Amino acid sequence: MYAWAPVTVPTLPPSVDVPDRLSLFDTGEGTIVPVGPADGAARMYVCGITPYDATHLGHANTYVAFDLVNRVWRDLGLEVDYTQNVTDVDDPLLERAAATGQEWEELAEDQTELFRSDMEDLRVLPPDNYIGAVESISCVIKLIEELVPGGLVYQVDDPDHPDWYFRTPEAPGFGAVSHLDEARMIDVFRDNGGDPDRPGKKHPLDALVWRFARPGEPSWTSSLGAGRPGWHIECTAISLRYLGPDFDVQGGGSDLVFPHHEMCAAEAVAATGQPMASAFVHSGMVGLHGEKMSKSKGNLELVSRLRHSGADPMAIRLALLDHHYRSDWEWTPDQLDRATERLQHWRAAAHRDTAPAADRAIAEMRRALRSDLDAPAALRAVDEWADSVAVEDGDPEAALRMVTAVDALLGIRL
């Protein structure tokens, strides 16, 4: 599947006295750890959208956060192998299509295209592998088939719908991502699309991997019977197919810690004997009117709506970057106003004939971003540079260096 148009990332000369590795908070370890190799290629998987509605600021916050990871790695001289999925067949998508009378394939393509345009406007680097669930059916089937001989998947005793399930709690290390106790896992699973109370399951936390065909639903023939993939196994199969096991970062919003990332990790270690990822990294939730932005609740501020109302996409991106990626925060319209003013101030400073030296500010940006993606501190470094008064013997190349650094490190076009 085509992702979106590439974004050119300029290279910068090195800075002195800055960290030589990126460190991020690993949810599983509960602490900040170095992520990515010292050299070579870094591998990252970020869970993508289910395309049944437009991109809201909660989505944008996540993808901009992991875009910073991508940019920091590149600034460190690493290659980046980045994979993102699109869950282009799933219950919410089918339900929305049925409610609106639109074909589910058409709805998925329309909303995926809108997501692409939002990401392009926000200057998010496209993934190297942008993979839909539908195009991955064969690798999902293959993964499930590999788990069958070991008894880790089974069919429920249901003559009408003998769906296949994965014995999640039997996987080595299950629970190491979320650190929830079993009772809490069951409650969260129930509240997030799981089916812990389904009769015939061997354990409430067993995860659906292959849903037998139901009337009126899309399905694919296989040795497992006609059906379609469960949610978690989709990401497991795609990540293993394109990145292999024990890749550097599994990313997504904090609402994916459990059940999604926990269950993906269990399936991956059962299939390969290796961890799914070295670090599980999560962005915070963005709220509106006192609740997390959610398609199901309908309390959304859409990137496309802001764009169509005349907002500069770079101001939208700046408003997101003004919050630490791990924090939960509430969106209010005045944040876009402040970001727009900040962007104008930066652009005015960047067009001076001479400007203050930029090397110190660029080093501070690097230092902040390599230390658990402290984007707000990086923004303050640019603010301080822009606030400085140019002097007659200022550096005529300083503004250009700063423009290049803000582009490369923050993804902001001045």
Beta strands, then each sheet from edge to edge (+ up, - down):
strand 1: 22-26
strand 2: 31-35
strand 3: 41-46
strand 4: 79-86
strand 5: 129-132
strand 6: 153-155
strand 7: 164-166
strand 8: 207-212
strand 9: 227-229
strand 10: 247-253
strand 11: 277-283
strand 12: 286-288
strand 13: 291-292
strand 14: 329-330
sheet 1: 1+ 2-
sheet 2: 5+ 4+ 3+ 10+ 11+
sheet 3: 6+ 7- 8+ 9-
sheet 4: 13+ 12- 14-
end
